[in-house]
């Protein structure tokens, strides 16, 4: 009897944890307003199109967004960032990297990176570009489907 109670309690705890984790992904803003805010936030904003992973030491390129400035500049998955615009990144965090990108995005949008690829060093020049409307709509659609359980993004009501 006691083992059934323990098993039942474990199942209840697991179900509660799963429900809590599912609720954590939910967005409390109404979907239409959320879509409008995302579009406004990303319109004209420069981006690089790279997903980094923090390792010891430094930052590694985990993935590249297709048709992004990073892909056009020949960044590759697995590249280790050594320096970005004169800032050493061998011991940097992802937060440090984002601060560098924000600074560059406000000024000139040009980045030069020193990466280590298969033991060799390579200098990469890249110009950050604004998000396209298609990319913004993909981001809105993904957010709405994941955080609002909406099948597709509402149409953009702007002219």
HELIX and SHEET records of a PDB file:
HELIX    1   1 UNK A    2  UNK A   24  1                                  23    
HELIX    2   2 UNK A   31  UNK A   42  1                                  12    
HELIX    3   3 UNK A   69  UNK A   72  1                                   4    
HELIX    4   4 UNK A   94  UNK A  107  1                                  14    
HELIX    5   5 UNK A  133  UNK A  147  1                                  15    
SHEET    1   A 2 UNK A  46  UNK A  47  0                                        
SHEET    2   A 2 UNK A 129  UNK A 130 -1                                        
SHEET    1   B 4 UNK A  50  UNK A  54  0                                        
SHEET    2   B 4 UNK A  59  UNK A  64 -1                                        
SHEET    3   B 4 UNK A  80  UNK A  84 -1                                        
SHEET    4   B 4 UNK A  87  UNK A  88 -1                                        
SHEET    1   C 5 UNK A  50  UNK A  54  0                                        
SHEET    2   C 5 UNK A  59  UNK A  64 -1                                        
SHEET    3   C 5 UNK A  80  UNK A  84 -1                                        
SHEET    4   C 5 UNK A 110  UNK A 117 -1                                        
SHEET    5   C 5 UNK A 120  UNK A 127 -1                                        
END                                                                             
